[in-house]
Amino acid sequence: MKNIYDFVVIGAGISACTFASSLNKRFSDASILLVEHGRKIGGRATTRKSRKNKILEFDHGLPSITFSQYISQDIMTLILPLIDSKKLEDISNKILLMNKFGLLNSLSTNDKIYRSLPFMANFCESIINQSTNPKKINFLFQSLTKSIKRGNNLWKTQVNNEVFIESKNLILSSSLMAHPRSLEILNTTSLPLRDAFIPGQDQVVDALLRETSKLNYIKRKIYILHVSNLVLVQNFNNQYLQILFSNVIIDNLNFERIIFQRQSDGSIIILLHCSYVNKKPEINIDHIIKSLILLFMNYQIFLDLFLHAKLIDEMDWRASQPLNHLLPKELQWSSIGKIGFCGDWFDMGSFGAVETAMNSSIRLAKLLNWN
Ligand SMILES: Cc1cc2nc3c(=O)[nH]c(=O)nc-3n(C[C@H](O)[C@H](O)[C@H](O)COP(=O)(O)OP(=O)(O)OC[C@H]3O[C@@H](n4cnc5c(N)ncnc54)[C@H](O)[C@@H]3O)c2cc1C
């Protein structure tokens, strides 16, 4: 007999995993399939193993997770076991702020800033592991969805332009298939979500599509540098250090933050996050190193690292974080279309994007009745 899932979720990032885990706690028998384009769970909270040097492993997406002092009880319930078991480490004291004069100060904040251990990608796994009945949560990786159709009260999700997977409900954990950027990324001529409904058929979907067209994203480019000189890196006393740049530096150089991650062989990976809103600035690596040397001229240990650093990779995030026009939470579920939405593109009244994504997913799971 053909398998019909109760829920197909597009994506396997923090939103999808929080949704799956929260729904599973409510309805432990509901079958869920997470369909993910990437090779593993995590989405933007991702960790990369270098292909050339297998020892190197580092977080090249979301660097840390910020929870505000107004964190919801539901999120607390999910993260407390992770804090207790040291899978989430409070890194507030491993974050410094560089002011416009190039001086480093400790960060003063009421927020809690965490890093998932051993890597950021493990955060999603830890969330899924907290489900009541994890056997009911299935994954399909390396599976891109470009087309979704609804007929005879069932959703049909097409995967890799081939198979159709059937489900009673469909959840989009990413804005991609509802946002204009999908035209270029998925190489389509119309939005997959628009194609699934005739205009006027579903008011929630119509309103959601109107709203997403106004949503813009912060883009980020990450430069990945490696310092392999083991004698030199001995003088650097940190296993992990994140330095946030002040607004003046962000405005002038597009440098947002720089992160130092110690590797298992003692060497150091340096990740420079450059953020921009519109056009990507053309900056080459020589210019970057010169600018870093100027910025850090008061700190010899950093100068030594930059002088010996080699660029090993670059990563473009064309939609790293929503910037404006978050969607109202009333648009999270359509009972007519049996389609739901969650992620950091909803306005949940919370502060950080991850907290927003998790709140929206927990809220959606609470809204639903699956049978
Ligand atoms: C470099 C970087 C820095 C960041 N810094 C911060 C920060 O400082 N503070 C902060 O709060 N947030 C930050 N963010 C944002 C944060 O990472 C996100 O808010 C969070 O990870 C959202 O998770 P998500 O599950 O909603 O989305 P995602 O992680 O994007 O997950 C969506 C998943 O869906 C998959 N998918 C989408 N469409 C399809 C499709 N059609 N078929 C198959 N799969 C599909 C994608 O592959 C992806 O894995 C940063 C992000 C990046 C990349």
The ligand as a Gaussian input file, in Angstrom:
#p B3LYP/6-31G(d) Opt

LIG

0 1
 C       25.934000      33.117000       8.194000
 C       24.694000      33.236000       9.037000
 C       24.694000      34.003000      10.167000
 C       23.546000      34.136000      10.943000
 N       23.596000      34.875000      12.067000
 C       22.511000      34.932000      12.854000
 C       22.567000      35.624000      14.099000
 O       23.590000      36.173000      14.483000
 N       21.451000      35.659000      14.873000
 C       20.314000      35.035000      14.508000
 O       19.326000      35.062000      15.249000
 N       20.222000      34.383000      13.342000
 C       21.282000      34.317000      12.502000
 N       21.199000      33.633000      11.330000
 C       19.893000      33.112000      10.923000
 C       19.589000      31.727000      11.515000
 O       20.565000      30.817000      11.052000
 C       18.210000      31.291000      11.064000
 O       17.245000      32.164000      11.623000
 C       17.832000      29.879000      11.496000
 O       18.859000      28.956000      11.239000
 C       16.531000      29.532000      10.776000
 O       16.306000      28.164000      10.690000
 P       15.132000      27.650000       9.746000
 O       14.948000      26.229000      10.020000
 O       13.948000      28.543000       9.893000
 O       15.634000      27.888000       8.261000
 P       16.793000      27.138000       7.512000
 O       17.907000      26.859000       8.410000
 O       17.057000      27.958000       6.294000
 O       16.140000      25.751000       7.076000
 C       15.335000      25.599000       5.955000
 C       15.738000      24.317000       5.262000
 O       14.816000      24.079000       4.210000
 C       15.515000      23.553000       3.121000
 N       14.709000      23.842000       1.926000
 C       14.195000      25.052000       1.567000
 N       13.491000      24.928000       0.439000
 C       13.574000      23.634000       0.080000
 C       13.053000      22.905000      -1.015000
 N       12.301000      23.485000      -1.945000
 N       13.303000      21.577000      -1.093000
 C       14.059000      20.968000      -0.125000
 N       14.580000      21.610000       0.931000
 C       14.340000      22.924000       1.030000
 C       16.852000      24.267000       3.133000
 O       17.835000      23.494000       2.462000
 C       17.114000      24.397000       4.623000
 O       17.911000      23.334000       5.108000
 C       22.341000      33.477000      10.544000
 C       22.347000      32.691000       9.402000
 C       23.510000      32.557000       8.648000
 C       23.485000      31.694000       7.414000

